[in-house]
Amino acid sequence: MSVYETMRHFADSWGLLAMFIIFVVLCAWPFRPGARKRNHDAATLIFKDDNDGE
């Protein structure tokens, strides 16, 4: 078995599984319980310097 075939087999099996797990974790990260305040702060940051009266 050549190096290419070994790396190809790894990428097709464990590499795919690792990428899927990383994808799921990154998609779920903003929805964790302690993230509400940080998400709200990030969402309203662009309005920080706005003046409502002007």
C-alpha positions in Angstrom: 0.0 0.0 0.0 1.5 3.3 -1.0 1.5 6.5 1.1 -1.1 8.0 -1.2 -3.5 5.1 -0.6 -2.9 5.2 3.1 -3.6 8.9 3.3 -6.6 8.5 1.1 -8.1 5.8 3.3 -7.5 7.9 6.4 -9.2 11.0 4.8 -12.1 8.9 3.6 -12.8 7.4 7.0 -11.4 9.2 10.1 -10.7 12.5 8.4 -14.4 12.7 7.3 -15.6 11.8 10.8 -13.3 14.5 12.4 -14.5 17.2 10.0 -18.1 16.2 10.7 -17.6 16.5 14.4 -15.8 19.8 14.1 -18.7 21.1 11.9 -21.4 20.0 14.4 -19.4 21.7 17.3 -19.0 24.9 15.4 -22.7 25.0 14.5 -23.7 24.4 18.0 -21.2 26.8 19.6 -23.4 30.0 19.5 -26.3 28.2 21.1 -24.5 27.1 24.3 -26.1 28.3 27.5 -23.5 30.9 28.5 -23.2 32.6 25.1 -26.4 34.7 25.2 -24.8 37.9 26.5 -21.8 37.7 24.2 -24.0 37.1 21.1 -26.2 40.0 22.0 -23.2 42.3 22.5 -21.8 41.2 19.2 -25.1 41.8 17.4 -25.6 45.3 18.8 -21.9 46.4 18.5 -22.6 48.3 15.3 -25.1 50.6 17.1 -22.7 51.5 19.9 -21.9 55.0 18.7 -25.3 55.9 17.2 -27.1 58.9 18.6 -30.9 58.4 18.8 -31.7 62.1 18.9 -29.8 63.2 15.8 
